[in-house]
């Protein structure tokens, strides 16, 4: 009796597996498509076959059509383009749950329409229930920031806390201010501000940057309602509808736990590379504890045997400045339309230096939100101080940059993580007049 050596057994096993995949009866075949692949050796194709939710073959119409059997669905794409799934490298999906369960003012120009929508939404709620959501943009109508008293007229019995389009400001009514015990002299984190009425010097209903924490810390404010947790599924489905299959998400650990629950039940259809906010969240800062970092990396690493890697605890997120729309982005020179303001960074240089170096020393990449040229320069200074060029460090948004800082990105191996809206969405609205 002949003996088959282990190397040969291994080859036979690979051949068997490959053959079973190659000649499996596919459930779906797509032909006549303009397919762009992620394979550098074969960038274009016309057809593919799918079985059990996985691609089993990609090639020409002739090659793939041979796999069709009587139970195979054949779809003619009629020349339409098919691309690999998109990776959105900067998301805050938790804000989406507030939009789904609260109110969505995205893209609506007139404040009068906002107020009508809020009035209608409040009618469906129980008295005392918080109305969240928002994404209002006062620059569309450009008639100034809204006030608490306008909200009071349409929502006297429900606390209202609505984030703006950037997520760096919040519009609240008097009941929300009362429940959060906000006063004109309430202490706020560096860079935060409670805007005051110019005549009465009382809070006018607009909270900038870190001042929003006063609302988040209010005893009755419910950030993690059962309804909101359930609606994260809808937010993920919405992302899928645009072809997004992976995200770099910068939400709270509340959402991260929800992602893990979905993944363990094979209901997570978006891969999540997660970044923890070191500030502007209700969690304790875990970036100073190596053992805790290691535990979090292990706890939130989810690899599905069928679908592969689904969740990874990937980086630390810091926010160094605000946004141009409310003059909170940190600039080198004063704002043109408000020459008394340059925008205060949320850290002093030495502090952000130490935070970045500490996170990098623990093996964690760092992402820093920086919109103004002073903020960008401080972020680059911090990465230079850290001295770690092996990790995927990055700066988010970068709406304004001092020209001589451009080459530093390459030299320090820092990724310029600019999203299209931050490159084009603000030009013509307020960036020209302010800088």
Residue, then its C-alpha position, 0 to 999 in steps of 0.5 A: x500500500x502506497x503512502x501519501x506524504x503530508x505535503x502531497x496531502x496538503x496539495x490534494x486538500x487545497x485542490x479539493x477546496x478550490x475545485x469545490x468553490x470553482x464548480x459550486x452551483x452559484x446562486x447568482x451570476x451577474x453578466x455584462x457589467x463594467x466591474x472594477x476590482x481591487x485586484x491590481x493584476x486584474x482591474x477590470x471584469x465583465x461578470x462574477x458569480x456569488x454563492x452563500x454571500x461570497x464571490x466565487x469567481x470573477x472574469x469574462x461573461x464567457x468564463x462565468x456563464x459556464x457556472x450557471x445551472x438551472x437554479x442560478x439567477x442570472x442578472x444582466x447588468x446592461x453595462x452598469x458599473x459595479x465597484x468594490x464596497x466603499x470605506x467611509x473613513x470618518x463617520x459618527x454613526x451614533x448621531x444617526x440614531x438621534x436623527x432617526x428617533x428624533x428630528x432631521x433638519x439636514x439641508x433645510x434652509x429656513x429656520x421657520x420650517x425648522x420650528x414648524x417641524x419641531x412643533x409637529x414632532x413634539x406633538x407626538x411625544x410625551x411631556x418631559x421626553x427629550x427631543x434630540x437630533x438636529x443637523x441644522x445649518x444656520x449658514x444656509x439662510x444666514x440670519x444668525x444663530x437661533x435662540x432658546x426662546x424660539x424653541x420655547x414657543x414650539x416646545x414649552x414642555x419638552x426639553x430640546x437639544x439639537x446638534x448643528x450640521x457639524x456636531x460642534x454646537x447645540x441649540x437648546x430650549x429653556x427647559x433643557x437649560x433648566x434640567x442641565x442647571x446651566x448658568x452664564x458662569x457654568x464651568x465648561x472645558x477649554x474651548x467650550x462656550x455658553x453664548x449669552x444674550x447681548x442684552x440680558x447676559x443670560x444663556x441664549x440657547x447656543x452651546x459651543x464645543x465642550x459646553x455641550x457636555x453640560x447637556x450630556x451630563x444632565x440627570x434626565x438626558x437619555x443618550x442610550x435609550x432602547x429605541x436609539x439602540x434599536x435604530x442603529x440598525x437603520x443607520x447601518x442599512x442606510x450606509x449600505x444603501x450607498x455602497x458603504x461596507x466599512x467605516x472608521x467610526x468615532x462614536x461612543x462605546x455604547x454604539x461599539x457594544x451594539x455593533x458587537x451584539x449585531x456581529x455576534x448575531x451575524x447581523x452586522x453588515x458594515x465592518x467597523x474600525x473604531x476610534x475612541x474619543x478621548x474627549x467629548x464623550x461620557x467614557x473615562x479616558x482609557x488612553x493612559x492605561x496599557x492594560x486597559x488598552x490591551x483589554x479593549x483591543x481584545x474585547x472588541x476584536x470580532x472576527x467572523x468565521x464566515x465574513x472575516x474581520x468585522x470590528x477592530x478597536x483601532x485608534x484614539x481620536x482627539x479634537x484640537x479645535x472647532x469649526x469655521x461656522x461658529x468661529x471656534x476653529x483655531x486660526x493663526x490670524x484673526x477671523x476677517x469678519x470677527x477680528x477680535x477672535x482667532x479661535x481657542x484650541x482645546x489643548x495647549x501644545x504641551x498637553x496634546x504633545x504628551x497625549x499623542x506620544x502616550x497613545x503612540x507609545x501604547x501602540x495606538x494610532x491617533x486621529x486629530x480633528x483640526x480645521x484651522x491652520x493653527x489647529x493643523x500646525x499644533x497637530x503636526x507638532x504633536x506628531x513630530x514630538x511623538x516621533x512615531x512614523x510607523x503608526x497610521x497617524x492622521x489629521x481630520x478635515x484640514x480646511x485651512x493650512x499654512x503652506x509651509x506645513x504641507x510638506x510636513x505631512x509627508x515627512x512625518x508620515x501623517x495622513x491628511x484625512x480630508x473629506x470632500x465636504x470639508x474641501x468644497x462644502x464650506x467654500x462660498x458659504x463662509x470660508x472666504x469672508x472669514x479668512 
